[in-house]
Amino acid sequence: MSLKSTAKRVVSAFGWLPVVSPVVRHRSVRAVLERVPGVRSLYASGWERTHPFDRVHGTDTSGFAPADDLPANEEARAHAFFYAGSQPNVLRTALATLPPAGPFTFVDLGCGKGRALLVASEFAFRDILGIELSPPLAKIARRNAAIVARRFPNRTAVRVAVGDASTFALPAGDLVIHLYSPFGPVLVAKVVAAVEAALAAERRSIYVVYCNPVAGHCFDASPLLRRRFARMVPYGADELGFGPDEADPLVIWQGGPAPSSLAAAANARIVVDGMRAILEDP
């Protein structure tokens, strides 16, 4: 293990000490420390532990990697955040609020090692596709998909493509697009433009499921999208300690035929501190 990796693990472990954790996870403290190289690894410690999802399925979706450590296109990487796996309970909650999955293709933008794709395979989507900028992560995602396919041969097959998720051509038909805060507003704005073009090209329904929506304002600004859901979704009981918090902010937008009305429950205000968002009452 390199000295750099050892130092990161020491810092991460320090961040979970009972006396230290409440301080470094305070919003104002976190907003400052997340910008400090080396110290920002304080917020990766939960992700670096082997997640219960991996222990159950025999997969490898755990871990944390800053954008600088991911081999990829330099221009796109400049706006990328980091790799870390989303919490299965948060995504399951999101997908349970949507119409039946049968007519929809699930698309994960910045799929990393593919945990969200594997969770999506629990639902009967027509197709499941992940887009990942980093070839090594995409390779791991394909390996994980193969493991789950062997265990559950009746599930929809998972496909993984290497590419820039902000410019990748969206599939035809009804879509559920998932983002787990893969990149900043410059690239999210491109995704919004792609979604708007897709809605203009054909009559279809598109749902955007955005966890930790640090660039959620880009979707809010679109005249073709309306909010359907906005809530802090708690981790499952077995997921506590395997991520940076105890709940993740989740916002869902809908576009296409008969979008749902803007309900008060979906009108939460997105507040961003560094690379984390929270939802507050409007």
ABEGO torsion letter per residue (X at the ends): XBAAAAAAAAAAAAAABAAAAAAAABAAAAAAAAABBGAAAAAAAAAABBBAAAAAAGBBABEBBBAAABBBBAAAAAABBBBBBBBAAAAAAAAAABBBAAABBBBBBGAEAGAAAAAAAABBBABBBBBBABAAAAAAAAAAAAAAAAABAABBBBBBBBEBAAABBBBBEBBBBBBBGABBAAAAAAAAAAAAAAAAABBBBBBBBBBGBAAAAAAAABAABBBABBBBBBBBAAABGABABABBBBBBBBBEBGBBBBBAAAABBBBBBEABBBBBBX
